[in-house]
Amino acid sequence: MHLVIASDHAGFKLKELFKKELLSKGHTVDDLGPSTADRTDYPDFAHKLARDIAAHAHEFGVLVCGSGIGMAMAANRHKGVRAAVINNEEEARLSREHNNANVACFGERALSPEEAVRFLQIFLDTPFSGGRHAIRVQKIELT
């Protein structure tokens, strides 16, 4: 799988861990930054990744900040982006299965590294169920 990933300063350590884990499993990861843990503004990186997803350059994206919330709010401003904050196994699974999320957002301050890695794997392994959920997902987009 070819993924795109980004963070702000508060999510930098977890982003680097995700990148290492994903590469070790044979995935290709494009890192949109930052390259250090110096202070940054999360919307800059959320918008950069969301534009990439909206352009269909990558199927899935991963965003990390302190809570995951700001990243999700910024990313969801883009047409075709369905970013979900992931805080547990059920959210990881249902965000994909029912909502066809294409961006997983994590809070480095909210989860242990082990939980976050496990939840990301669940997110990536879970297919969209389609059916009645496909109609609902179509209704998310504003015309």
Backbone as a chain_set.jsonl record, in Angstrom:
{"seq": "MHLVIASDHAGFKLKELFKKELLSKGHTVDDLGPSTADRTDYPDFAHKLARDIAAHAHEFGVLVCGSGIGMAMAANRHKGVRAAVINNEEEARLSREHNNANVACFGERALSPEEAVRFLQIFLDTPFSGGRHAIRVQKIELT", "coords": {"N": [[0.847, -1.17, 0.0], [0.458, 2.263, -0.715], [1.03, 5.019, 1.088], [0.358, 8.285, 2.52], [1.714, 10.591, 4.845], [1.648, 12.873, 7.621], [2.353, 15.384, 10.125], [2.127, 17.584, 12.994], [4.234, 19.464, 15.24], [3.503, 18.382, 17.734], [2.75, 15.833, 17.153], [4.905, 14.615, 16.058], [6.744, 12.555, 16.987], [5.101, 10.237, 17.076], [4.317, 10.12, 14.412], [6.763, 9.5, 13.19], [7.185, 6.968, 14.322], [4.962, 5.572, 13.253], [5.675, 5.698, 10.539], [8.039, 4.158, 10.497], [6.987, 1.639, 11.322], [5.125, 1.119, 9.253], [6.782, 1.034, 6.973], [8.31, -1.194, 7.662], [6.484, -3.177, 7.256], [6.305, -3.35, 4.58], [4.999, -1.335, 3.22], [4.777, 1.629, 1.183], [5.704, 4.867, 2.037], [4.982, 8.218, 1.875], [6.249, 11.013, 3.253], [5.056, 14.006, 4.282], [5.956, 15.836, 6.04], [6.352, 17.425, 9.264], [10.001, 17.685, 9.172], [11.344, 17.849, 11.485], [10.911, 18.189, 15.089], [10.303, 20.776, 15.634], [8.291, 23.673, 16.419], [5.216, 23.847, 14.722], [2.37, 24.614, 12.625], [-0.592, 22.913, 12.721], [-2.716, 23.065, 10.702], [-1.392, 23.647, 8.288], [-0.045, 21.297, 7.528], [-2.129, 19.457, 7.542], [-3.791, 20.424, 5.476], [-2.055, 20.178, 3.302], [-1.713, 17.364, 3.117], [-4.404, 16.632, 2.764], [-5.04, 17.816, 0.294], [-3.53, 16.192, -1.349], [-4.793, 13.676, -0.983], [-7.362, 14.327, -1.924], [-6.771, 14.735, -4.582], [-6.391, 12.214, -5.394], [-3.858, 11.091, -5.264], [-2.867, 9.389, -3.387], [-4.264, 6.543, -1.732], [-4.791, 6.342, 1.013], [-4.341, 8.386, 3.929], [-2.442, 9.536, 6.774], [-2.637, 11.42, 9.65], [-1.16, 13.213, 12.339], [-1.414, 14.854, 15.402], [-1.535, 16.65, 18.513], [-4.041, 15.911, 19.627], [-5.466, 14.887, 17.48], [-7.787, 16.005, 16.632], [-7.765, 18.707, 15.582], [-6.332, 18.307, 13.2], [-8.107, 16.59, 11.834], [-10.34, 18.269, 11.553], [-9.336, 20.296, 9.861], [-8.524, 18.787, 7.596], [-10.946, 17.705, 6.731], [-12.162, 19.785, 5.437], [-11.734, 19.59, 2.786], [-12.934, 18.548, -0.353], [-13.927, 15.243, -0.916], [-12.338, 14.158, 1.012], [-12.346, 12.158, 3.846], [-11.834, 12.298, 6.907], [-11.067, 10.758, 9.958], [-10.998, 10.806, 13.483], [-9.18, 8.642, 15.441], [-9.502, 6.771, 18.273], [-9.847, 4.344, 19.46], [-10.27, 0.742, 19.037], [-12.793, 0.168, 17.906], [-13.554, 2.599, 16.664], [-11.514, 2.739, 14.781], [-12.116, 0.546, 13.162], [-14.872, 0.957, 12.403], [-14.777, 3.474, 11.195], [-13.695, 2.934, 8.747], [-15.205, 0.685, 7.797], [-17.957, 1.508, 7.842], [-17.922, 4.249, 7.17], [-16.075, 4.727, 5.206], [-13.615, 6.051, 5.587], [-10.764, 7.884, 4.554], [-8.598, 9.078, 5.599], [-6.765, 8.735, 8.487], [-6.707, 10.048, 11.691], [-4.691, 10.805, 14.428], [-4.073, 11.311, 17.929], [-1.202, 12.101, 19.519], [-0.93, 12.615, 22.211], [-3.073, 11.324, 23.273], [-3.036, 8.552, 23.076], [-1.273, 5.483, 23.733], [1.873, 4.584, 22.234], [1.797, 1.905, 21.368], [-0.954, 1.3, 21.286], [-1.775, 3.135, 19.324], [-0.373, 2.241, 17.018], [-1.537, -0.281, 16.728], [-4.238, 0.438, 16.293], [-4.017, 1.87, 13.9], [-3.257, -0.189, 12.169], [-5.573, -1.769, 12.207], [-7.355, 0.051, 11.028], [-6.231, 0.219, 8.42], [-6.488, -2.415, 7.575], [-9.188, -2.893, 7.407], [-11.89, -3.255, 5.263], [-14.134, -1.168, 3.301], [-17.579, -1.566, 3.756], [-19.62, -0.979, 2.0], [-22.786, -1.2, 0.354], [-25.682, -0.231, 2.137], [-24.264, 1.693, 3.454], [-22.74, 2.966, 1.527], [-24.455, 4.705, 0.203], [-24.957, 6.512, 2.246], [-22.414, 7.57, 2.674], [-22.028, 8.865, 0.245], [-23.781, 10.958, 0.599], [-22.436, 12.616, 2.295], [-20.819, 14.414, 0.926], [-20.977, 17.785, -0.088], [-22.763, 19.565, -2.559]], "CA": [[0.0, 0.0, 0.0], [1.206, 3.522, -0.812], [0.368, 5.938, 2.004], [0.943, 9.6, 2.758], [1.665, 10.851, 6.282], [2.122, 14.192, 8.051], [2.045, 15.7, 11.521], [2.685, 18.839, 13.47], [5.275, 19.186, 16.239], [2.966, 17.569, 18.829], [2.58, 14.464, 16.681], [6.097, 14.218, 15.307], [7.289, 11.26, 17.425], [4.205, 9.163, 16.648], [4.426, 10.042, 12.943], [8.0, 8.773, 12.886], [6.944, 5.564, 14.674], [4.078, 5.033, 12.215], [6.455, 5.546, 9.306], [8.915, 2.998, 10.696], [6.152, 0.429, 11.346], [4.555, 0.902, 7.922], [7.872, 0.614, 6.084], [8.713, -2.556, 8.037], [5.457, -4.092, 6.741], [6.368, -3.335, 3.129], [4.259, -0.224, 2.632], [5.5, 2.814, 0.739], [5.199, 5.997, 2.817], [5.434, 9.557, 1.508], [6.192, 11.867, 4.434], [4.896, 15.406, 3.899], [6.563, 16.676, 7.059], [7.627, 18.119, 9.225], [11.204, 16.852, 9.27], [11.845, 17.983, 12.86], [9.856, 18.416, 16.077], [10.161, 22.214, 15.88], [6.901, 24.124, 16.407], [4.561, 24.023, 13.426], [0.924, 24.804, 12.693], [-1.215, 21.705, 12.17], [-3.482, 23.194, 9.463], [-0.521, 23.639, 7.111], [0.23, 19.914, 7.14], [-3.405, 18.802, 7.252], [-4.228, 20.837, 4.139], [-1.124, 19.591, 2.326], [-2.074, 15.956, 2.949], [-5.768, 16.543, 2.243], [-4.992, 18.106, -1.15], [-2.977, 14.981, -1.952], [-5.857, 12.664, -0.97], [-8.43, 14.807, -2.809], [-6.29, 14.572, -5.96], [-6.249, 10.759, -5.592], [-2.446, 10.718, -5.373], [-2.723, 8.264, -2.464], [-5.562, 6.035, -1.284], [-4.963, 6.611, 2.441], [-3.442, 9.303, 4.603], [-2.366, 9.473, 8.234], [-2.284, 12.704, 10.251], [-0.944, 13.121, 13.785], [-1.152, 16.067, 16.175], [-1.669, 16.331, 19.927], [-5.318, 15.234, 19.884], [-6.052, 14.374, 16.244], [-9.008, 16.745, 16.314], [-7.48, 19.822, 14.682], [-5.964, 17.748, 11.892], [-9.327, 16.098, 11.185], [-11.173, 19.416, 11.178], [-8.743, 20.946, 8.687], [-8.544, 17.872, 6.449], [-12.321, 17.503, 6.269], [-12.598, 20.927, 4.638], [-11.435, 19.283, 1.392], [-13.865, 17.649, -1.034], [-13.433, 13.888, -1.124], [-11.563, 13.697, 2.169], [-13.143, 11.695, 4.975], [-10.847, 12.108, 7.973], [-11.658, 10.312, 11.22], [-10.134, 10.711, 14.659], [-9.17, 7.256, 15.909], [-9.098, 6.653, 19.672], [-10.019, 2.975, 19.944], [-10.399, -0.256, 17.97], [-14.082, 0.288, 17.231], [-13.492, 3.75, 15.759], [-10.626, 2.371, 13.67], [-12.838, -0.382, 12.283], [-16.101, 1.535, 11.85], [-14.471, 4.6, 10.308], [-13.471, 2.344, 7.422], [-16.292, -0.217, 7.411], [-19.215, 2.218, 7.625], [-17.772, 5.626, 6.698], [-15.081, 4.761, 4.131], [-12.611, 7.077, 5.878], [-9.519, 7.74, 3.795], [-7.534, 9.682, 6.403], [-6.818, 8.402, 9.912], [-6.097, 11.103, 12.501], [-4.334, 10.309, 15.751], [-3.532, 12.226, 18.918], [-0.054, 11.526, 20.223], [-1.148, 12.776, 23.658], [-4.268, 10.577, 23.664], [-2.853, 7.104, 22.961], [0.083, 4.947, 23.853], [2.381, 4.219, 20.91], [1.342, 0.552, 21.014], [-2.361, 1.402, 20.893], [-1.865, 3.862, 18.06], [0.08, 1.351, 15.938], [-2.567, -1.319, 16.564], [-5.431, 1.044, 15.703], [-3.716, 2.173, 12.501], [-3.295, -1.444, 11.417], [-6.991, -2.118, 12.058], [-7.878, 0.982, 10.025], [-5.739, -0.157, 7.087], [-6.926, -3.778, 7.245], [-10.649, -2.977, 7.34], [-12.465, -2.766, 4.001], [-15.431, -0.496, 3.315], [-18.611, -2.581, 3.543], [-20.499, -0.593, 0.895], [-24.203, -1.394, 0.638], [-26.421, 0.938, 2.624], [-23.3, 2.704, 3.894], [-22.264, 3.705, 0.352], [-25.405, 5.793, -0.026], [-24.743, 7.497, 3.309], [-21.129, 8.233, 2.427], [-22.248, 9.79, -0.872], [-24.508, 12.117, 1.11], [-21.52, 13.48, 3.051], [-20.318, 15.465, 0.03], [-21.862, 18.893, -0.431], [-22.663, 19.886, -3.985]], "C": [[0.898, 1.24, 0.0], [0.437, 4.578, -0.022], [1.078, 7.282, 2.047], [0.724, 9.932, 4.232], [2.188, 12.25, 6.569], [1.73, 14.393, 9.509], [2.343, 17.174, 11.768], [3.739, 18.474, 14.509], [4.782, 18.253, 17.34], [2.776, 16.11, 18.435], [3.802, 13.884, 16.004], [6.623, 12.834, 15.7], [6.416, 10.097, 16.951], [4.229, 9.011, 15.131], [5.652, 9.235, 12.55], [7.865, 7.288, 13.222], [6.046, 4.902, 13.636], [4.865, 4.751, 10.936], [7.342, 4.305, 9.389], [8.122, 1.691, 10.636], [5.607, 0.109, 9.953], [5.616, 0.423, 6.936], [8.297, -0.817, 6.383], [7.719, -3.6, 7.538], [5.375, -4.055, 5.219], [5.578, -2.241, 2.451], [5.227, 0.848, 2.134], [4.872, 4.005, 1.45], [5.823, 7.292, 2.308], [5.188, 10.474, 2.701], [6.166, 13.328, 3.996], [5.403, 16.364, 4.968], [5.777, 16.704, 8.346], [8.804, 17.161, 9.371], [11.873, 16.959, 10.635], [10.651, 18.199, 13.784], [9.724, 19.896, 16.447], [8.696, 22.628, 15.719], [6.4, 24.365, 14.982], [3.075, 24.256, 13.658], [0.243, 23.642, 11.978], [-2.007, 21.936, 10.888], [-2.618, 23.14, 8.203], [-0.295, 22.218, 6.61], [-1.047, 19.141, 6.836], [-3.88, 19.148, 5.846], [-3.337, 20.234, 3.053], [-1.487, 18.129, 2.055], [-3.465, 15.818, 2.33], [-5.822, 16.853, 0.75], [-4.486, 16.882, -1.914], [-4.054, 13.889, -2.057], [-6.973, 13.068, -1.939], [-8.057, 14.648, -4.277], [-6.073, 13.104, -6.32], [-4.803, 10.331, -5.816], [-2.119, 9.529, -4.474], [-4.12, 7.824, -2.032], [-5.84, 6.41, 0.168], [-3.918, 7.592, 2.948], [-3.512, 9.117, 6.102], [-1.883, 10.831, 8.73], [-2.15, 12.54, 11.758], [-0.687, 14.514, 14.352], [-1.301, 15.695, 17.645], [-2.91, 15.524, 20.232], [-5.886, 14.516, 18.668], [-7.217, 15.215, 15.756], [-8.754, 17.877, 15.322], [-7.128, 19.359, 13.284], [-7.209, 17.295, 11.141], [-10.205, 17.254, 10.717], [-10.64, 20.091, 9.921], [-8.842, 20.056, 7.455], [-9.946, 17.724, 5.874], [-12.897, 18.701, 5.526], [-12.447, 20.652, 3.137], [-12.418, 18.259, 0.829], [-13.205, 16.291, -1.253], [-12.595, 13.338, 0.013], [-12.534, 13.344, 3.286], [-12.162, 11.314, 6.084], [-11.56, 11.776, 9.276], [-10.61, 10.308, 12.319], [-10.289, 9.304, 15.223], [-8.641, 7.211, 17.335], [-9.265, 5.253, 20.243], [-10.224, 2.035, 18.756], [-11.7, -0.101, 17.197], [-14.094, 1.467, 16.258], [-12.601, 3.459, 14.56], [-11.37, 1.504, 12.661], [-14.036, 0.295, 11.614], [-15.841, 2.728, 10.935], [-14.223, 4.124, 8.886], [-14.712, 1.584, 6.953], [-17.572, 0.526, 7.043], [-19.046, 3.568, 6.94], [-16.75, 5.805, 5.591], [-14.062, 5.884, 4.333], [-11.358, 6.814, 5.058], [-8.34, 8.443, 4.469], [-7.772, 9.315, 7.866], [-6.06, 9.476, 10.68], [-5.894, 10.596, 13.922], [-3.815, 11.433, 16.624], [-2.401, 11.563, 19.682], [-0.231, 11.598, 21.736], [-2.281, 11.898, 24.169], [-4.059, 9.071, 23.746], [-1.424, 6.706, 23.276], [0.575, 4.618, 22.448], [1.876, 2.852, 20.451], [-0.113, 0.559, 20.57], [-2.479, 2.042, 19.515], [-1.459, 2.986, 16.883], [-0.97, 0.279, 15.671], [-3.808, -0.75, 15.876], [-5.203, 1.413, 14.236], [-3.78, 0.904, 11.66], [-4.731, -1.905, 11.195], [-7.622, -1.241, 10.981], [-7.489, 0.528, 8.619], [-6.234, -1.526, 6.635], [-8.424, -3.896, 7.016], [-11.164, -2.431, 6.014], [-13.776, -2.011, 4.245], [-16.497, -1.525, 2.979], [-19.548, -2.239, 2.393], [-21.962, -0.731, 1.288], [-24.878, -0.114, 1.077], [-25.485, 2.058, 3.063], [-22.777, 3.533, 2.72], [-23.168, 4.902, 0.068], [-25.184, 6.902, 1.001], [-23.444, 8.267, 3.094], [-21.267, 9.225, 1.277], [-22.927, 11.073, -0.399], [-23.635, 13.052, 1.945], [-21.074, 14.662, 2.199], [-21.382, 16.526, -0.208], [-21.686, 19.204, -1.906], [-22.618, 21.374, -4.207]], "O": [[1.955, 1.26, 0.631], [-0.661, 4.981, -0.407], [2.241, 7.403, 1.663], [-0.316, 9.602, 4.802], [3.057, 12.757, 5.86], [0.893, 13.673, 10.052], [2.754, 17.905, 10.867], [4.097, 17.305, 14.645], [5.546, 17.422, 17.833], [2.654, 15.246, 19.303], [3.748, 12.791, 15.44], [6.919, 12.021, 14.824], [6.934, 9.086, 16.478], [4.169, 7.893, 14.62], [5.578, 8.379, 11.668], [8.375, 6.441, 12.49], [6.334, 3.794, 13.185], [4.728, 3.687, 10.334], [7.386, 3.5, 8.458], [8.54, 0.742, 9.973], [5.629, -1.045, 9.526], [5.37, -0.493, 6.153], [8.61, -1.574, 5.464], [8.065, -4.775, 7.41], [4.478, -4.659, 4.631], [5.49, -2.216, 1.224], [6.356, 0.952, 2.613], [3.649, 4.143, 1.469], [7.044, 7.445, 2.31], [4.045, 10.683, 3.106], [7.128, 13.828, 3.413], [5.288, 17.58, 4.814], [4.712, 16.103, 8.487], [8.625, 15.977, 9.657], [12.844, 16.256, 10.916], [9.522, 18.371, 13.325], [9.104, 20.232, 17.456], [7.951, 22.0, 14.966], [7.068, 24.994, 14.162], [2.588, 24.107, 14.778], [0.466, 23.412, 10.789], [-1.982, 21.059, 10.025], [-3.06, 22.643, 7.167], [-0.349, 21.963, 5.407], [-1.051, 18.266, 5.971], [-4.323, 18.27, 5.105], [-3.829, 19.826, 2.001], [-1.559, 17.706, 0.901], [-3.674, 14.972, 1.461], [-6.577, 16.215, 0.016], [-4.971, 16.583, -3.005], [-4.2, 13.256, -3.102], [-7.47, 12.231, -2.691], [-8.929, 14.449, -5.122], [-5.623, 12.79, -7.422], [-4.547, 9.326, -6.48], [-1.206, 8.756, -4.764], [-5.044, 8.635, -1.974], [-6.968, 6.752, 0.524], [-2.783, 7.629, 2.475], [-4.499, 8.613, 6.638], [-0.849, 11.331, 8.288], [-2.927, 11.819, 12.383], [0.152, 15.258, 13.844], [-1.201, 14.516, 17.985], [-2.859, 14.565, 21.002], [-6.714, 13.618, 18.82], [-7.591, 15.141, 14.585], [-9.463, 17.989, 14.321], [-7.57, 19.946, 12.297], [-7.357, 17.578, 9.952], [-10.75, 17.22, 9.614], [-11.409, 20.42, 9.018], [-9.209, 20.53, 6.379], [-10.111, 17.627, 4.658], [-14.023, 18.63, 5.033], [-12.973, 21.4, 2.313], [-12.695, 17.237, 1.455], [-12.068, 16.206, -1.717], [-12.187, 12.177, -0.018], [-13.425, 14.122, 3.626], [-11.724, 10.168, 6.184], [-12.534, 12.43, 9.649], [-9.48, 9.864, 12.116], [-11.405, 8.837, 15.452], [-7.489, 7.561, 17.591], [-8.873, 4.995, 21.381], [-10.337, 2.479, 17.614], [-11.714, -0.223, 15.972], [-14.597, 1.338, 15.142], [-12.9, 3.885, 13.445], [-11.262, 1.711, 11.453], [-14.195, 0.215, 10.396], [-16.605, 2.967, 10.0], [-14.514, 4.841, 7.929], [-15.208, 1.81, 5.849], [-18.205, 0.205, 6.037], [-19.932, 3.995, 6.2], [-16.572, 6.914, 5.086], [-13.69, 6.579, 3.387], [-10.941, 5.668, 4.889], [-7.218, 8.404, 3.965], [-8.849, 9.556, 8.409], [-4.91, 9.78, 10.362], [-6.802, 10.034, 14.536], [-3.201, 12.383, 16.139], [-2.611, 10.587, 20.401], [0.265, 10.735, 22.461], [-2.435, 11.74, 25.38], [-4.825, 8.38, 24.417], [-0.489, 7.49, 23.107], [-0.241, 4.394, 21.554], [1.564, 2.668, 19.275], [-0.469, -0.099, 19.593], [-3.199, 1.546, 18.649], [-2.133, 2.988, 15.853], [-1.26, -0.034, 14.516], [-4.367, -1.381, 14.98], [-6.113, 1.278, 13.418], [-4.309, 0.928, 10.549], [-5.069, -2.38, 10.11], [-8.345, -1.74, 10.119], [-8.338, 0.465, 7.73], [-6.381, -1.767, 5.437], [-8.884, -4.905, 6.481], [-10.908, -1.276, 5.676], [-14.434, -2.199, 5.268], [-16.343, -2.281, 2.019], [-20.21, -3.13, 1.861], [-22.339, -0.418, 2.418], [-24.685, 0.948, 0.483], [-25.86, 3.231, 3.049], [-22.405, 4.691, 2.908], [-22.688, 5.985, -0.27], [-25.219, 8.086, 0.664], [-23.39, 9.478, 3.31], [-20.686, 10.309, 1.324], [-22.673, 12.149, -0.939], [-24.053, 14.164, 2.266], [-20.964, 15.783, 2.695], [-22.538, 16.212, -0.494], [-20.579, 19.114, -2.438], [-22.533, 21.826, -5.35]]}, "num_chains": 1, "name": "protein.A"}
